[in-house]
Amino acid sequence: MSSSTNGFPFFRLLVLTGAIFASVSSEFLPTGLLPEMAADLGVSESQIGLLVTVFAATVVISTAPLTVLTRRYSRKWLMVMLLGIFALTNVLCAIAPTYWFLVGARILGGLAHGLFWAVTGPYAALLVPRHQLARAISITNAGGTMAFILGVPLGTFLGHALGWRLAFAAMAAVVVVFMVCVIVYLPPVSHLVQLSTGEIAVPTRKDRSLPAVVIVCLTVVLIITGHNIFYTYIAPWAIQVGGVDEAGVSGLLFAYGAAGAIGLALGGAFGDRFPRGSVNVALAGVALSILFLAAFGTSAVPIVIGMVIWSVFFGGVPALMHSRVLHSASERIRDLAAAWLTTAFNLAIGGGALIGGFLLDGLGIRVLPWVAAAVIAGGLVFVIVTDRARMAAHR
């Protein structure tokens, strides 16, 4: 392990945080620039929205195979290469002459994104001892939270003021800055586990920790699917059901993102000391807050209260899941475990949006929070029922 000998490696983890911030901001930048991009390229807004779907689908398909193919490469320099691809992707988006050129650029970004997450999670785990893992992952995952609070909104503002192409060019520059930080400040880490004398290599399918990893990934599929059934359509729900003014939706989402940062900090504070309790309380809180919105979200005040509470409970969930899967996996399959977790997240993001769309068309928008809360509650039950099996396979 390459843990710091001088205490908690806070600055190095912040470099990882910045790299993740750049990655997630790049992924979701098109969501804030739909009208401008559609008008310039002569396509519908729904076609621009599909760029996020294409990105996520590419991640789902490519992450595990690419992780296997690159297992023996240096984690630091692989991360540098992937950040370079992110920068190139943003430049290609900025100069895209046609919609299909843009689709190709997003596919390239998706190929890099899944592998990037498979590298950064285990990298953080190699910088700290096991008892500090949840704290470390919470710090690095803050990059994703800050992307929604600052990265995407600022990119959207820049795109509205100076044009969407300049927004992508600026994002490419941000990625390059963090790529240089990785080169200068992050140490190489030894991620390959050496066999002891007389020890025989065990195939991945026979690794004793594999059932625990699968349980965590299935948990993520349930929880994140339920979350995105509702969250994907939160803007039209708030307007149509809650009576929120269209101009107030951006402020509502900003409050949601800021509250998520609080939840992430709480996850880091309690995740190492109470790993099981933190997850169970967070999931119960998410389900109950969404139920509150379903029952009382008919005006702005209860919607703001409900969304802030929802975000506080949900904010730490991704980091807690990353920490849990890295704790559960043996050191030999940590990179694959991180890849499978990334695949599970993206499968759930796309699947939740798809299920929510079917429900919206078939049963109406009011049903979404009820179904979302039920799915998340089912995820909590799954966690409780499988905890004994997961811990039996836990190292």
matplotlib code that plots the C-alpha trace (Angstrom):
import matplotlib.pyplot as plt

x = [0.0, 1.2, -0.3, 1.1, 3.6, 2.9, -0.8, -3.9, -3.0, -5.5, -3.9, -3.3, -6.9, -7.9, -6.0, -8.2, -11.2, -10.3, -9.8, -13.2, -14.8, -13.5, -14.7, -18.2, -18.6, -17.6, -20.1, -23.1, -22.3, -24.7, -27.7, -27.4, -26.8, -29.6, -31.3, -28.1, -26.6, -29.8, -30.3, -26.7, -26.6, -30.2, -31.5, -34.1, -33.4, -34.3, -31.4, -29.0, -30.4, -29.5, -25.8, -26.0, -27.7, -25.0, -22.3, -23.8, -24.4, -20.8, -19.7, -21.9, -20.6, -16.9, -15.8, -15.2, -13.5, -11.2, -10.4, -9.3, -7.2, -5.4, -4.9, -1.1, -0.6, 0.5, -2.5, -1.1, -0.2, -3.3, -5.2, -3.2, -3.9, -7.7, -7.7, -6.0, -8.8, -11.4, -9.6, -9.5, -13.2, -14.2, -12.1, -13.8, -17.2, -16.3, -15.4, -18.1, -19.4, -22.3, -24.5, -23.0, -19.5, -20.6, -22.0, -18.6, -16.9, -19.2, -18.6, -14.9, -15.6, -17.7, -14.9, -12.5, -15.0, -15.8, -12.2, -11.4, -13.7, -12.3, -8.9, -9.6, -11.5, -8.8, -6.1, -7.6, -7.8, -4.1, -3.3, -4.9, -5.3, -8.5, -10.0, -9.8, -11.3, -14.8, -13.3, -11.0, -13.7, -16.0, -13.3, -12.6, -16.4, -16.9, -15.6, -18.7, -20.9, -19.1, -19.5, -23.3, -23.0, -20.4, -19.1, -22.2, -23.9, -20.8, -20.4, -24.0, -23.6, -20.5, -22.3, -25.3, -23.1, -20.4, -21.7, -21.8, -18.6, -16.6, -18.0, -16.6, -13.3, -13.1, -13.9, -11.0, -8.7, -10.0, -9.3, -5.7, -5.1, -6.0, -4.1, -1.0, -1.8, -2.0, 1.4, 3.1, 1.5, 0.3, 2.8, 2.9, 1.1, 1.7, -1.7, -0.7, -0.8, 2.2, 1.7, 3.4, 5.8, 3.9, 0.6, -1.4, -3.3, -7.0, -9.3, -11.6, -14.7, -13.3, -12.3, -13.9, -14.9, -16.8, -20.3, -19.9, -19.0, -22.0, -24.3, -23.0, -23.5, -27.1, -27.7, -26.6, -28.8, -31.8, -31.1, -29.9, -32.7, -35.3, -33.5, -33.5, -37.1, -38.0, -34.9, -34.7, -38.1, -37.8, -38.0, -41.4, -42.7, -41.9, -43.5, -46.6, -47.3, -45.7, -46.5, -42.9, -42.2, -40.1, -37.5, -37.2, -36.2, -32.5, -32.5, -34.2, -31.6, -28.8, -30.3, -30.5, -26.8, -25.6, -27.5, -25.9, -22.5, -23.7, -24.7, -21.4, -19.6, -21.7, -21.0, -17.3, -17.7, -19.7, -19.0, -15.8, -17.2, -20.6, -20.5, -23.7, -25.7, -24.7, -25.9, -29.2, -30.0, -29.2, -31.4, -34.3, -34.0, -34.0, -37.2, -39.0, -38.1, -39.4, -42.6, -42.9, -42.6, -45.2, -47.7, -47.1, -45.2, -48.0, -46.3, -42.8, -42.1, -42.7, -40.9, -37.8, -37.8, -38.4, -35.7, -33.1, -33.7, -33.7, -30.3, -28.8, -29.6, -28.7, -25.5, -23.3, -24.8, -22.5, -19.4, -20.7, -21.3, -17.8, -16.3, -18.3, -17.3, -13.6, -13.8, -15.6, -13.3, -10.0, -7.0, -6.7, -10.1, -10.4, -10.1, -12.7, -15.0, -14.7, -15.4, -18.5, -19.7, -19.4, -21.3, -24.0, -24.3, -24.6, -27.0, -29.2, -29.0, -30.2, -32.6, -34.2, -34.7, -36.2, -38.6, -39.6, -40.4, -42.7, -44.5, -44.8, -46.4, -48.6, -49.7, -48.8, -46.1, -47.7, -46.9, -43.1, -42.2, -44.4, -42.7, -39.2, -39.8, -41.0, -38.0, -35.6, -37.4, -37.0, -33.3, -33.1, -34.8, -32.3, -29.4, -30.7, -31.5, -28.1, -25.9, -25.0, -24.0, -22.1, -20.2, -19.5, -17.7, -16.1, -12.4]
y = [0.0, 3.5, 5.2, 8.5, 8.2, 11.7, 11.4, 11.6, 12.4, 15.2, 17.2, 14.2, 13.2, 16.7, 16.3, 13.2, 15.3, 17.9, 15.2, 13.7, 17.2, 17.7, 14.3, 14.6, 18.2, 17.1, 14.2, 16.4, 19.7, 19.1, 19.0, 22.7, 23.7, 21.7, 24.7, 26.3, 23.0, 21.9, 25.2, 25.4, 21.8, 21.8, 18.9, 18.5, 19.0, 15.4, 14.4, 16.5, 14.9, 11.5, 12.5, 11.8, 8.4, 7.5, 8.4, 6.3, 3.3, 3.4, 3.3, 0.3, -1.7, -0.8, -0.4, -4.0, -5.1, -2.0, -2.5, -6.1, -5.0, -2.3, -4.1, -4.1, -0.5, 2.2, 3.7, 7.2, 7.3, 5.6, 8.4, 11.0, 9.4, 9.3, 12.9, 13.7, 11.9, 13.9, 17.2, 15.9, 15.0, 18.4, 20.0, 17.7, 18.7, 22.4, 22.1, 19.5, 20.4, 18.0, 16.2, 12.8, 14.1, 15.2, 11.7, 10.2, 12.5, 11.6, 7.9, 8.5, 10.3, 7.4, 4.9, 6.9, 7.8, 4.3, 3.2, 6.5, 5.6, 2.1, 3.6, 6.5, 4.5, 1.9, 4.6, 6.5, 3.2, 2.7, 6.1, 5.4, 2.5, 0.6, 2.3, 5.7, 4.4, 5.9, 9.3, 9.2, 8.2, 10.9, 13.5, 12.2, 11.8, 15.4, 16.2, 14.7, 16.7, 19.9, 19.2, 19.5, 22.5, 24.5, 22.8, 22.3, 25.5, 27.6, 25.8, 26.5, 30.2, 30.5, 28.7, 31.1, 34.1, 33.3, 30.2, 26.5, 25.8, 28.0, 26.3, 23.0, 24.6, 26.1, 22.6, 21.2, 23.7, 22.8, 19.1, 19.9, 21.9, 18.9, 16.5, 18.6, 18.4, 14.6, 14.5, 16.8, 15.8, 12.2, 9.4, 6.1, 3.3, -0.4, -1.9, -5.4, -8.0, -10.2, -13.9, -15.3, -18.1, -21.3, -19.4, -20.2, -17.4, -17.7, -16.8, -13.9, -16.1, -18.1, -15.1, -15.5, -11.8, -11.9, -12.6, -9.5, -7.3, -8.6, -7.9, -4.3, -3.8, -5.1, -2.8, 0.1, -1.0, -0.9, 2.3, 4.4, 3.1, 4.2, 7.6, 8.3, 7.2, 10.4, 12.7, 12.6, 14.3, 16.5, 19.7, 19.0, 17.4, 20.5, 22.8, 20.7, 19.2, 21.6, 24.8, 26.0, 28.7, 27.6, 30.3, 28.9, 25.4, 26.3, 27.6, 24.5, 22.3, 24.4, 23.9, 20.2, 20.1, 22.1, 19.9, 16.9, 18.2, 18.1, 14.5, 13.7, 15.2, 13.2, 10.0, 10.7, 11.5, 8.4, 5.9, 4.5, 4.3, 3.0, 1.4, -0.6, 1.9, 4.8, 3.0, 1.8, 5.3, 7.0, 4.7, 4.9, 8.7, 8.9, 6.7, 8.7, 12.1, 11.1, 9.8, 13.2, 14.9, 12.5, 13.2, 16.9, 18.3, 20.6, 24.0, 25.5, 25.3, 21.6, 20.9, 22.8, 21.1, 17.6, 18.0, 19.3, 16.4, 14.0, 15.3, 15.3, 11.6, 10.7, 12.8, 10.3, 7.2, 7.0, 7.4, 4.8, 2.4, 3.0, 2.5, -0.7, -2.3, -1.5, -2.9, -6.0, -6.8, -8.6, -6.5, -8.6, -7.6, -4.1, -2.6, -4.9, -4.3, -0.5, -1.2, -3.3, -0.6, 2.1, -0.1, -0.6, 3.1, 3.9, 1.1, 2.4, 6.0, 5.0, 2.4, 4.7, 7.4, 4.9, 3.4, 6.9, 7.8, 4.8, 5.6, 9.3, 8.4, 5.6, 6.7, 10.4, 12.4, 12.2, 8.5, 8.9, 9.7, 6.9, 4.3, 5.7, 5.5, 1.9, 0.8, 2.4, 0.8, -2.5, -1.7, -1.2, -4.5, -6.2, -4.6, -5.9, -9.4, -9.8, -8.3, -11.6, -13.1, -10.0, -10.0, -13.7, -13.1, -9.8, -10.1]
z = [0.0, -0.8, 2.1, 3.2, 6.1, 7.2, 8.0, 5.9, 2.2, 1.9, -0.9, -3.1, -2.7, -3.6, -6.9, -7.6, -6.6, -9.2, -11.9, -11.1, -11.2, -14.7, -15.8, -14.5, -15.7, -19.2, -19.1, -18.2, -19.9, -22.8, -20.4, -19.8, -23.4, -25.2, -26.9, -28.2, -29.5, -31.1, -32.9, -34.1, -35.4, -36.8, -34.7, -32.0, -28.3, -27.6, -30.0, -28.1, -24.9, -26.4, -26.1, -22.4, -23.1, -25.7, -23.2, -20.5, -22.8, -24.0, -20.3, -19.6, -22.6, -22.4, -18.8, -17.8, -21.0, -21.0, -17.3, -18.0, -21.0, -19.0, -15.7, -15.9, -16.9, -14.4, -12.7, -12.6, -16.3, -17.4, -15.5, -17.3, -20.7, -19.9, -18.9, -22.1, -24.0, -22.0, -23.1, -26.7, -26.6, -25.4, -28.2, -30.8, -29.4, -29.6, -33.3, -34.3, -37.8, -37.6, -35.1, -35.9, -35.4, -32.0, -31.3, -32.2, -29.8, -27.0, -27.7, -27.3, -24.0, -22.8, -23.5, -21.4, -18.6, -17.4, -17.3, -15.5, -12.6, -12.5, -12.0, -9.6, -6.9, -6.4, -6.7, -3.7, -1.8, -2.3, -0.7, 2.6, 5.2, 5.1, 8.2, 6.3, 3.1, 3.4, 4.3, 1.3, -1.2, 0.2, -0.6, -4.1, -4.9, -3.9, -7.4, -8.8, -6.4, -7.2, -10.9, -10.4, -8.0, -10.0, -13.1, -15.1, -14.0, -14.8, -18.1, -18.9, -18.0, -20.2, -23.1, -22.8, -22.7, -25.3, -27.2, -26.5, -28.4, -26.2, -23.1, -24.4, -25.2, -21.7, -20.2, -22.2, -20.7, -17.2, -17.8, -19.0, -15.7, -13.6, -15.9, -15.2, -11.4, -11.6, -13.4, -10.9, -7.6, -7.6, -6.9, -8.8, -6.9, -6.9, -7.7, -8.8, -6.0, -5.9, -5.2, -2.1, -2.5, -3.4, -3.9, -7.0, -8.9, -8.4, -11.4, -10.9, -11.0, -8.0, -5.9, -2.5, -2.3, -5.6, -4.1, -1.9, -4.9, -6.8, -3.9, -3.7, -7.5, -7.4, -4.5, -6.6, -9.5, -7.3, -5.4, -8.4, -10.6, -8.1, -7.6, -11.3, -12.0, -10.2, -10.4, -14.2, -14.4, -11.3, -13.3, -15.0, -11.8, -9.8, -12.4, -13.1, -9.7, -7.3, -9.1, -9.1, -11.5, -14.5, -13.7, -10.1, -11.2, -11.5, -7.9, -6.7, -8.3, -6.9, -3.4, -4.1, -5.2, -2.2, 0.2, -1.5, -0.5, 3.2, 2.7, 1.2, 4.2, 6.6, 4.7, 5.0, 8.7, 9.7, 6.9, 8.4, 12.0, 11.2, 7.7, 7.9, 9.9, 7.6, 4.5, 6.1, 7.5, 4.2, 2.2, 4.7, 4.6, 0.8, 0.6, 3.3, 1.9, -1.6, 0.0, 1.7, -1.7, -3.2, -0.4, 0.3, -2.7, -4.0, -3.3, -3.3, 0.5, 1.0, -2.2, -1.2, 2.3, 0.8, -1.9, 0.6, 3.0, 0.1, -1.1, 2.4, 2.7, -0.9, -1.1, 0.7, -1.0, -4.0, -1.9, 0.6, -2.2, -3.6, -0.2, 0.4, -2.9, -2.3, 1.2, 0.0, -2.9, -2.5, -3.6, -6.7, -8.1, -6.8, -10.3, -11.7, -8.7, -9.4, -13.1, -12.3, -9.9, -12.6, -15.0, -12.3, -11.8, -15.5, -16.1, -13.3, -14.5, -18.0, -16.8, -14.2, -16.9, -19.3, -16.7, -15.5, -19.1, -19.6, -16.3, -17.3, -20.6, -19.2, -15.7, -15.5, -13.7, -10.2, -9.9, -10.3, -6.7, -5.3, -7.6, -6.9, -3.1, -3.5, -5.5, -3.0, -0.1, -1.9, -2.2, 1.5, 2.2, -0.2, 1.7, 5.1, 3.7, 2.0, 4.7, 6.3, 2.9, 1.9, 5.2, 5.0, 1.7, 3.1, 3.7]

ax = plt.figure().add_subplot(projection="3d")
ax.plot(x, y, z, "-o")
ax.set_aspect("equal")
plt.show()
